[in-house]
Amino acid sequence: LRKIVAWVMALMLAALTACVPAMAASDMTVKTTESVHLRKGPGLDYGDITSVEAGNSYTYQGVSRYDGRGVVWHKISYKKSSAWVSSKYAKV
């Protein structure tokens, strides 16, 4: 009986997760919360691409990395290329 219950539960879980649409990275945005530098890589050691104002939204490319200080950086689309923005000044 336990095997049947476990099998039914697994089947129900599989059916529920199949009904939830996966969110692609291209459907997500990163919005700047303060003025911030967009960088060539995930950290302060990478060069600046540009500075942007608070309130700008960019397409999230589905990649985030920690720098040596433990700060998360998000990879975004910027002018047909990519850039990195600190999570201290932007939210996914």
Biopython code that builds the backbone (N, CA, C, O; Angstrom):
import numpy as np
from Bio.PDB.StructureBuilder import StructureBuilder

atoms = [
    (1, "LEU", "N", (0.822, -1.200, 0.000)),
    (1, "LEU", "CA", (0.000, 0.000, 0.000)),
    (1, "LEU", "C", (0.868, 1.266, 0.000)),
    (1, "LEU", "O", (0.534, 2.245, -0.668)),
    (2, "ARG", "N", (1.970, 1.248, 0.742)),
    (2, "ARG", "CA", (2.858, 2.413, 0.779)),
    (2, "ARG", "C", (3.447, 2.713, -0.594)),
    (2, "ARG", "O", (3.591, 3.874, -0.977)),
    (3, "LYS", "N", (3.785, 1.662, -1.327)),
    (3, "LYS", "CA", (4.341, 1.857, -2.661)),
    (3, "LYS", "C", (3.311, 2.496, -3.584)),
    (3, "LYS", "O", (3.652, 3.347, -4.405)),
    (4, "ILE", "N", (2.066, 2.093, -3.453)),
    (4, "ILE", "CA", (1.002, 2.666, -4.288)),
    (4, "ILE", "C", (0.797, 4.141, -3.948)),
    (4, "ILE", "O", (0.675, 4.976, -4.845)),
    (5, "VAL", "N", (0.759, 4.460, -2.660)),
    (5, "VAL", "CA", (0.589, 5.850, -2.234)),
    (5, "VAL", "C", (1.762, 6.685, -2.727)),
    (5, "VAL", "O", (1.565, 7.787, -3.240)),
    (6, "ALA", "N", (2.973, 6.177, -2.580)),
    (6, "ALA", "CA", (4.159, 6.903, -3.040)),
    (6, "ALA", "C", (4.110, 7.105, -4.550)),
    (6, "ALA", "O", (4.465, 8.176, -5.043)),
    (7, "TRP", "N", (3.679, 6.097, -5.279)),
    (7, "TRP", "CA", (3.585, 6.196, -6.735)),
    (7, "TRP", "C", (2.542, 7.242, -7.134)),
    (7, "TRP", "O", (2.788, 8.050, -8.030)),
    (8, "VAL", "N", (1.381, 7.232, -6.473)),
    (8, "VAL", "CA", (0.323, 8.203, -6.762)),
    (8, "VAL", "C", (0.810, 9.620, -6.447)),
    (8, "VAL", "O", (0.563, 10.540, -7.227)),
    (9, "MET", "N", (1.493, 9.807, -5.328)),
    (9, "MET", "CA", (2.018, 11.121, -4.955)),
    (9, "MET", "C", (3.027, 11.612, -5.988)),
    (9, "MET", "O", (3.008, 12.781, -6.374)),
    (10, "ALA", "N", (3.903, 10.721, -6.432)),
    (10, "ALA", "CA", (4.894, 11.082, -7.439)),
    (10, "ALA", "C", (4.220, 11.468, -8.749)),
    (10, "ALA", "O", (4.635, 12.422, -9.408)),
    (11, "LEU", "N", (3.195, 10.740, -9.121)),
    (11, "LEU", "CA", (2.454, 11.032, -10.340)),
    (11, "LEU", "C", (1.759, 12.393, -10.240)),
    (11, "LEU", "O", (1.765, 13.166, -11.198)),
    (12, "MET", "N", (1.163, 12.682, -9.087)),
    (12, "MET", "CA", (0.491, 13.973, -8.889)),
    (12, "MET", "C", (1.497, 15.119, -8.937)),
    (12, "MET", "O", (1.218, 16.158, -9.535)),
    (13, "LEU", "N", (2.649, 14.945, -8.321)),
    (13, "LEU", "CA", (3.681, 15.974, -8.340)),
    (13, "LEU", "C", (4.162, 16.219, -9.760)),
    (13, "LEU", "O", (4.359, 17.366, -10.161)),
    (14, "ALA", "N", (4.351, 15.157, -10.516)),
    (14, "ALA", "CA", (4.785, 15.295, -11.905)),
    (14, "ALA", "C", (3.743, 16.043, -12.724)),
    (14, "ALA", "O", (4.091, 16.878, -13.558)),
    (15, "ALA", "N", (2.472, 15.750, -12.493)),
    (15, "ALA", "CA", (1.394, 16.430, -13.224)),
    (15, "ALA", "C", (1.339, 17.909, -12.863)),
    (15, "ALA", "O", (1.127, 18.750, -13.738)),
    (16, "LEU", "N", (1.525, 18.234, -11.600)),
    (16, "LEU", "CA", (1.505, 19.637, -11.170)),
    (16, "LEU", "C", (2.659, 20.425, -11.748)),
    (16, "LEU", "O", (2.469, 21.552, -12.205)),
    (17, "THR", "N", (3.852, 19.856, -11.739)),
    (17, "THR", "CA", (5.007, 20.585, -12.271)),
    (17, "THR", "C", (4.920, 20.715, -13.787)),
    (17, "THR", "O", (5.469, 21.663, -14.349)),
    (18, "ALA", "N", (4.255, 19.801, -14.452)),
    (18, "ALA", "CA", (4.092, 19.909, -15.904)),
    (18, "ALA", "C", (3.157, 21.054, -16.266)),
    (18, "ALA", "O", (3.257, 21.612, -17.358)),
    (19, "CYS", "N", (2.248, 21.411, -15.359)),
    (19, "CYS", "CA", (1.294, 22.480, -15.623)),
    (19, "CYS", "C", (1.868, 23.867, -15.376)),
    (19, "CYS", "O", (1.318, 24.858, -15.856)),
    (20, "VAL", "N", (2.970, 23.948, -14.631)),
    (20, "VAL", "CA", (3.577, 25.245, -14.335)),
    (20, "VAL", "C", (4.540, 25.586, -15.451)),
    (20, "VAL", "O", (5.497, 24.845, -15.678)),
    (21, "PRO", "N", (4.317, 26.688, -16.159)),
    (21, "PRO", "CA", (5.209, 27.037, -17.266)),
    (21, "PRO", "C", (6.577, 27.443, -16.737)),
    (21, "PRO", "O", (6.679, 28.150, -15.734)),
    (22, "ALA", "N", (7.615, 26.996, -17.410)),
    (22, "ALA", "CA", (8.966, 27.396, -17.042)),
    (22, "ALA", "C", (9.188, 28.838, -17.460)),
    (22, "ALA", "O", (8.766, 29.254, -18.539)),
    (23, "MET", "N", (9.851, 29.593, -16.604)),
    (23, "MET", "CA", (10.137, 30.985, -16.920)),
    (23, "MET", "C", (11.525, 31.051, -17.539)),
    (23, "MET", "O", (12.521, 30.764, -16.875)),
    (24, "ALA", "N", (11.588, 31.421, -18.779)),
    (24, "ALA", "CA", (12.862, 31.544, -19.464)),
    (24, "ALA", "C", (13.571, 32.808, -18.985)),
    (24, "ALA", "O", (12.935, 33.780, -18.578)),
    (25, "ALA", "N", (14.896, 32.773, -19.043)),
    (25, "ALA", "CA", (15.679, 33.934, -18.616)),
    (25, "ALA", "C", (15.279, 35.174, -19.405)),
    (25, "ALA", "O", (15.295, 36.283, -18.870)),
    (26, "SER", "N", (14.920, 34.992, -20.679)),
    (26, "SER", "CA", (14.554, 36.140, -21.507)),
    (26, "SER", "C", (13.246, 36.777, -21.065)),
    (26, "SER", "O", (12.923, 37.888, -21.486)),
    (27, "ASP", "N", (12.483, 36.075, -20.211)),
    (27, "ASP", "CA", (11.236, 36.627, -19.686)),
    (27, "ASP", "C", (11.466, 37.437, -18.416)),
    (27, "ASP", "O", (10.553, 38.098, -17.922)),
    (28, "MET", "N", (12.678, 37.386, -17.892)),
    (28, "MET", "CA", (12.985, 38.057, -16.633)),
    (28, "MET", "C", (13.762, 39.333, -16.903)),
    (28, "MET", "O", (14.526, 39.426, -17.863)),
    (29, "THR", "N", (13.552, 40.303, -16.045)),
    (29, "THR", "CA", (14.280, 41.555, -16.185)),
    (29, "THR", "C", (15.044, 41.873, -14.908)),
    (29, "THR", "O", (14.714, 41.396, -13.823)),
    (30, "VAL", "N", (16.062, 42.686, -15.072)),
    (30, "VAL", "CA", (16.822, 43.231, -13.961)),
    (30, "VAL", "C", (16.579, 44.729, -13.993)),
    (30, "VAL", "O", (16.806, 45.380, -15.013)),
    (31, "LYS", "N", (16.115, 45.279, -12.868)),
    (31, "LYS", "CA", (15.821, 46.709, -12.786)),
    (31, "LYS", "C", (16.801, 47.367, -11.823)),
    (31, "LYS", "O", (16.971, 46.912, -10.692)),
    (32, "THR", "N", (17.440, 48.436, -12.274)),
    (32, "THR", "CA", (18.381, 49.144, -11.418)),
    (32, "THR", "C", (17.627, 49.906, -10.338)),
    (32, "THR", "O", (16.608, 50.543, -10.607)),
    (33, "THR", "N", (18.140, 49.834, -9.110)),
    (33, "THR", "CA", (17.504, 50.506, -7.981)),
    (33, "THR", "C", (18.207, 51.809, -7.628)),
    (33, "THR", "O", (17.672, 52.640, -6.894)),
    (34, "GLU", "N", (19.406, 51.973, -8.159)),
    (34, "GLU", "CA", (20.198, 53.190, -7.971)),
    (34, "GLU", "C", (21.033, 53.388, -9.225)),
    (34, "GLU", "O", (21.105, 52.497, -10.072)),
    (35, "SER", "N", (21.662, 54.546, -9.349)),
    (35, "SER", "CA", (22.616, 54.740, -10.438)),
    (35, "SER", "C", (23.751, 53.745, -10.247)),
    (35, "SER", "O", (24.218, 53.537, -9.127)),
    (36, "VAL", "N", (24.195, 53.129, -11.341)),
    (36, "VAL", "CA", (25.182, 52.058, -11.224)),
    (36, "VAL", "C", (25.998, 51.952, -12.503)),
    (36, "VAL", "O", (25.539, 52.335, -13.579)),
    (37, "HIS", "N", (27.218, 51.426, -12.372)),
    (37, "HIS", "CA", (28.069, 51.148, -13.529)),
    (37, "HIS", "C", (27.745, 49.755, -14.058)),
    (37, "HIS", "O", (27.663, 48.801, -13.285)),
    (38, "LEU", "N", (27.562, 49.636, -15.358)),
    (38, "LEU", "CA", (27.482, 48.327, -16.002)),
    (38, "LEU", "C", (28.917, 47.944, -16.342)),
    (38, "LEU", "O", (29.681, 48.769, -16.842)),
    (39, "ARG", "N", (29.282, 46.704, -16.074)),
    (39, "ARG", "CA", (30.671, 46.281, -16.231)),
    (39, "ARG", "C", (30.830, 45.151, -17.231)),
    (39, "ARG", "O", (29.862, 44.492, -17.610)),
    (40, "LYS", "N", (32.079, 44.939, -17.654)),
    (40, "LYS", "CA", (32.412, 43.909, -18.633)),
    (40, "LYS", "C", (32.434, 42.507, -18.030)),
    (40, "LYS", "O", (32.438, 41.518, -18.764)),
    (41, "GLY", "N", (32.447, 42.415, -16.727)),
    (41, "GLY", "CA", (32.468, 41.127, -16.048)),
    (41, "GLY", "C", (31.899, 41.259, -14.646)),
    (41, "GLY", "O", (31.577, 42.362, -14.205)),
    (42, "PRO", "N", (31.774, 40.138, -13.945)),
    (42, "PRO", "CA", (31.117, 40.127, -12.637)),
    (42, "PRO", "C", (32.028, 40.541, -11.477)),
    (42, "PRO", "O", (32.440, 39.704, -10.674)),
    (43, "GLY", "N", (32.335, 41.835, -11.398)),
    (43, "GLY", "CA", (33.139, 42.326, -10.284)),
    (43, "GLY", "C", (33.720, 43.694, -10.560)),
    (43, "GLY", "O", (33.698, 44.185, -11.688)),
    (44, "LEU", "N", (34.241, 44.301, -9.506)),
    (44, "LEU", "CA", (34.816, 45.640, -9.618)),
    (44, "LEU", "C", (36.126, 45.656, -10.397)),
    (44, "LEU", "O", (36.562, 46.715, -10.849)),
    (45, "ASP", "N", (36.758, 44.495, -10.560)),
    (45, "ASP", "CA", (38.010, 44.413, -11.307)),
    (45, "ASP", "C", (37.798, 44.517, -12.823)),
    (45, "ASP", "O", (38.757, 44.696, -13.574)),
    (46, "TYR", "N", (36.564, 44.405, -13.261)),
    (46, "TYR", "CA", (36.253, 44.499, -14.689)),
    (46, "TYR", "C", (35.950, 45.948, -15.053)),
    (46, "TYR", "O", (35.432, 46.710, -14.237)),
    (47, "GLY", "N", (36.274, 46.314, -16.273)),
    (47, "GLY", "CA", (36.076, 47.687, -16.723)),
    (47, "GLY", "C", (34.617, 48.085, -16.855)),
    (47, "GLY", "O", (33.729, 47.249, -17.022)),
    (48, "ASP", "N", (34.404, 49.391, -16.773)),
    (48, "ASP", "CA", (33.063, 49.954, -16.969)),
    (48, "ASP", "C", (32.698, 49.949, -18.441)),
    (48, "ASP", "O", (33.542, 50.177, -19.308)),
    (49, "ILE", "N", (31.430, 49.687, -18.708)),
    (49, "ILE", "CA", (30.886, 49.858, -20.053)),
    (49, "ILE", "C", (30.205, 51.220, -20.121)),
    (49, "ILE", "O", (30.402, 51.994, -21.057)),
    (50, "THR", "N", (29.392, 51.486, -19.091)),
    (50, "THR", "CA", (28.667, 52.756, -19.011)),
    (50, "THR", "C", (28.088, 52.895, -17.608)),
    (50, "THR", "O", (28.154, 51.964, -16.805)),
    (51, "SER", "N", (27.532, 54.039, -17.325)),
    (51, "SER", "CA", (26.765, 54.251, -16.099)),
    (51, "SER", "C", (25.311, 54.430, -16.485)),
    (51, "SER", "O", (25.013, 55.036, -17.514)),
    (52, "VAL", "N", (24.396, 53.909, -15.669)),
    (52, "VAL", "CA", (22.964, 54.038, -15.945)),
    (52, "VAL", "C", (22.260, 54.543, -14.696)),
    (52, "VAL", "O", (22.760, 54.391, -13.582)),
    (53, "GLU", "N", (21.118, 55.133, -14.891)),
    (53, "GLU", "CA", (20.324, 55.691, -13.795)),
    (53, "GLU", "C", (19.437, 54.623, -13.162)),
    (53, "GLU", "O", (19.236, 53.551, -13.733)),
    (54, "ALA", "N", (18.919, 54.920, -11.999)),
    (54, "ALA", "CA", (17.959, 54.046, -11.334)),
    (54, "ALA", "C", (16.686, 53.950, -12.160)),
    (54, "ALA", "O", (16.295, 54.909, -12.826)),
    (55, "GLY", "N", (16.045, 52.796, -12.113)),
    (55, "GLY", "CA", (14.767, 52.605, -12.793)),
    (55, "GLY", "C", (14.852, 52.019, -14.186)),
    (55, "GLY", "O", (13.816, 51.764, -14.799)),
    (56, "ASN", "N", (16.052, 51.795, -14.711)),
    (56, "ASN", "CA", (16.194, 51.172, -16.026)),
    (56, "ASN", "C", (16.036, 49.661, -15.905)),
    (56, "ASN", "O", (16.474, 49.063, -14.922)),
    (57, "SER", "N", (15.413, 49.050, -16.901)),
    (57, "SER", "CA", (15.203, 47.596, -16.914)),
    (57, "SER", "C", (15.958, 46.976, -18.083)),
    (57, "SER", "O", (16.005, 47.537, -19.177)),
    (58, "TYR", "N", (16.539, 45.822, -17.836)),
    (58, "TYR", "CA", (17.312, 45.105, -18.837)),
    (58, "TYR", "C", (16.920, 43.628, -18.800)),
    (58, "TYR", "O", (16.481, 43.130, -17.764)),
    (59, "THR", "N", (17.074, 42.934, -19.912)),
    (59, "THR", "CA", (16.772, 41.509, -19.972)),
    (59, "THR", "C", (17.844, 40.727, -19.232)),
    (59, "THR", "O", (19.038, 40.870, -19.498)),
    (60, "TYR", "N", (17.398, 39.901, -18.304)),
    (60, "TYR", "CA", (18.299, 39.035, -17.536)),
    (60, "TYR", "C", (18.699, 37.861, -18.414)),
    (60, "TYR", "O", (17.839, 37.215, -19.013)),
    (61, "GLN", "N", (19.994, 37.575, -18.499)),
    (61, "GLN", "CA", (20.474, 36.487, -19.349)),
    (61, "GLN", "C", (20.578, 35.151, -18.616)),
    (61, "GLN", "O", (21.119, 34.185, -19.155)),
    (62, "GLY", "N", (20.065, 35.097, -17.401)),
    (62, "GLY", "CA", (19.996, 33.821, -16.701)),
    (62, "GLY", "C", (21.280, 33.392, -16.021)),
    (62, "GLY", "O", (21.421, 32.232, -15.634)),
    (63, "VAL", "N", (22.223, 34.319, -15.871)),
    (63, "VAL", "CA", (23.498, 33.992, -15.248)),
    (63, "VAL", "C", (23.773, 34.988, -14.130)),
    (63, "VAL", "O", (23.643, 36.198, -14.316)),
    (64, "SER", "N", (24.154, 34.466, -12.968)),
    (64, "SER", "CA", (24.592, 35.308, -11.863)),
    (64, "SER", "C", (25.862, 34.691, -11.287)),
    (64, "SER", "O", (26.000, 33.469, -11.239)),
    (65, "ARG", "N", (26.785, 35.540, -10.853)),
    (65, "ARG", "CA", (28.051, 35.085, -10.289)),
    (65, "ARG", "C", (28.382, 35.893, -9.036)),
    (65, "ARG", "O", (27.976, 37.048, -8.901)),
    (66, "TYR", "N", (29.117, 35.274, -8.134)),
    (66, "TYR", "CA", (29.636, 35.974, -6.962)),
    (66, "TYR", "C", (31.015, 36.524, -7.293)),
    (66, "TYR", "O", (31.792, 35.882, -8.000)),
    (67, "ASP", "N", (31.321, 37.726, -6.775)),
    (67, "ASP", "CA", (32.679, 38.234, -6.898)),
    (67, "ASP", "C", (33.467, 37.846, -5.643)),
    (67, "ASP", "O", (32.941, 37.152, -4.773)),
    (68, "GLY", "N", (34.705, 38.283, -5.548)),
    (68, "GLY", "CA", (35.556, 37.938, -4.422)),
    (68, "GLY", "C", (35.077, 38.481, -3.084)),
    (68, "GLY", "O", (35.518, 38.019, -2.032)),
    (69, "ARG", "N", (34.172, 39.463, -3.119)),
    (69, "ARG", "CA", (33.623, 40.043, -1.892)),
    (69, "ARG", "C", (32.324, 39.364, -1.479)),
    (69, "ARG", "O", (31.754, 39.693, -0.439)),
    (70, "GLY", "N", (31.849, 38.413, -2.295)),
    (70, "GLY", "CA", (30.592, 37.738, -1.999)),
    (70, "GLY", "C", (29.368, 38.453, -2.533)),
    (70, "GLY", "O", (28.243, 38.118, -2.162)),
    (71, "VAL", "N", (29.571, 39.438, -3.405)),
    (71, "VAL", "CA", (28.465, 40.185, -4.006)),
    (71, "VAL", "C", (28.017, 39.473, -5.282)),
    (71, "VAL", "O", (28.847, 39.054, -6.088)),
    (72, "VAL", "N", (26.716, 39.340, -5.459)),
    (72, "VAL", "CA", (26.160, 38.697, -6.659)),
    (72, "VAL", "C", (26.092, 39.715, -7.794)),
    (72, "VAL", "O", (25.676, 40.857, -7.600)),
    (73, "TRP", "N", (26.505, 39.284, -8.970)),
    (73, "TRP", "CA", (26.426, 40.097, -10.193)),
    (73, "TRP", "C", (25.535, 39.369, -11.190)),
    (73, "TRP", "O", (25.638, 38.154, -11.358)),
    (74, "HIS", "N", (24.647, 40.135, -11.861)),
    (74, "HIS", "CA", (23.726, 39.567, -12.839)),
    (74, "HIS", "C", (24.175, 39.949, -14.245)),
    (74, "HIS", "O", (24.554, 41.090, -14.507)),
    (75, "LYS", "N", (24.124, 38.967, -15.144)),
    (75, "LYS", "CA", (24.450, 39.220, -16.550)),
    (75, "LYS", "C", (23.171, 39.680, -17.258)),
    (75, "LYS", "O", (22.128, 39.033, -17.164)),
    (76, "ILE", "N", (23.273, 40.801, -17.963)),
    (76, "ILE", "CA", (22.110, 41.394, -18.633)),
    (76, "ILE", "C", (22.414, 41.660, -20.097)),
    (76, "ILE", "O", (23.574, 41.704, -20.505)),
    (77, "SER", "N", (21.365, 41.836, -20.877)),
    (77, "SER", "CA", (21.526, 42.270, -22.266)),
    (77, "SER", "C", (21.667, 43.778, -22.276)),
    (77, "SER", "O", (20.926, 44.492, -21.600)),
    (78, "TYR", "N", (22.635, 44.255, -23.057)),
    (78, "TYR", "CA", (22.843, 45.696, -23.182)),
    (78, "TYR", "C", (23.363, 46.007, -24.581)),
    (78, "TYR", "O", (24.460, 45.593, -24.957)),
    (79, "LYS", "N", (22.563, 46.737, -25.341)),
    (79, "LYS", "CA", (22.937, 47.166, -26.700)),
    (79, "LYS", "C", (23.493, 46.032, -27.556)),
    (79, "LYS", "O", (24.630, 46.108, -28.023)),
    (80, "LYS", "N", (22.708, 44.994, -27.764)),
    (80, "LYS", "CA", (23.054, 43.851, -28.604)),
    (80, "LYS", "C", (24.289, 43.097, -28.115)),
    (80, "LYS", "O", (24.914, 42.363, -28.882)),
    (81, "SER", "N", (24.639, 43.274, -26.854)),
    (81, "SER", "CA", (25.751, 42.573, -26.239)),
    (81, "SER", "C", (25.338, 42.225, -24.815)),
    (81, "SER", "O", (24.150, 42.071, -24.532)),
    (82, "SER", "N", (26.300, 42.101, -23.932)),
    (82, "SER", "CA", (25.960, 41.821, -22.540)),
    (82, "SER", "C", (26.798, 42.694, -21.615)),
    (82, "SER", "O", (27.838, 43.229, -21.999)),
    (83, "ALA", "N", (26.316, 42.817, -20.401)),
    (83, "ALA", "CA", (26.997, 43.575, -19.357)),
    (83, "ALA", "C", (26.656, 42.915, -18.029)),
    (83, "ALA", "O", (25.786, 42.047, -17.960)),
    (84, "TRP", "N", (27.344, 43.332, -16.983)),
    (84, "TRP", "CA", (27.112, 42.803, -15.645)),
    (84, "TRP", "C", (26.745, 43.945, -14.715)),
    (84, "TRP", "O", (27.311, 45.035, -14.794)),
    (85, "VAL", "N", (25.777, 43.679, -13.821)),
    (85, "VAL", "CA", (25.332, 44.687, -12.869)),
    (85, "VAL", "C", (25.295, 44.066, -11.468)),
    (85, "VAL", "O", (24.885, 42.918, -11.293)),
    (86, "SER", "N", (25.726, 44.842, -10.486)),
    (86, "SER", "CA", (25.770, 44.371, -9.110)),
    (86, "SER", "C", (24.375, 44.257, -8.529)),
    (86, "SER", "O", (23.523, 45.117, -8.754)),
    (87, "SER", "N", (24.149, 43.185, -7.776)),
    (87, "SER", "CA", (22.860, 42.999, -7.114)),
    (87, "SER", "C", (22.639, 44.004, -5.978)),
    (87, "SER", "O", (21.532, 44.125, -5.455)),
    (88, "LYS", "N", (23.689, 44.713, -5.609)),
    (88, "LYS", "CA", (23.547, 45.745, -4.582)),
    (88, "LYS", "C", (22.760, 46.936, -5.128)),
    (88, "LYS", "O", (22.196, 47.713, -4.357)),
    (89, "TYR", "N", (22.719, 47.084, -6.457)),
    (89, "TYR", "CA", (22.076, 48.233, -7.084)),
    (89, "TYR", "C", (21.031, 47.832, -8.116)),
    (89, "TYR", "O", (20.581, 48.674, -8.894)),
    (90, "ALA", "N", (20.634, 46.549, -8.137)),
    (90, "ALA", "CA", (19.648, 46.074, -9.119)),
    (90, "ALA", "C", (18.959, 44.831, -8.577)),
    (90, "ALA", "O", (19.532, 44.085, -7.782)),
    (91, "LYS", "N", (17.725, 44.617, -9.015)),
    (91, "LYS", "CA", (16.934, 43.466, -8.577)),
    (91, "LYS", "C", (16.388, 42.711, -9.786)),
    (91, "LYS", "O", (15.961, 43.310, -10.772)),
    (92, "VAL", "N", (16.412, 41.377, -9.687)),
    (92, "VAL", "CA", (15.836, 40.532, -10.746)),
    (92, "VAL", "C", (14.338, 40.494, -10.552)),
    (92, "VAL", "O", (13.632, 39.844, -11.323)),
]
sb = StructureBuilder()
sb.init_structure("model")
sb.init_model(0)
sb.init_chain("A")
sb.init_seg("    ")
for serial, (resi, resn, name, xyz) in enumerate(atoms, 1):
    if name == "N":
        sb.init_residue(resn, " ", resi, " ")
    sb.init_atom(name, np.array(xyz, "f"), 0.0, 1.0, " ", f" {name:<3s}", serial, name[0])
structure = sb.get_structure()
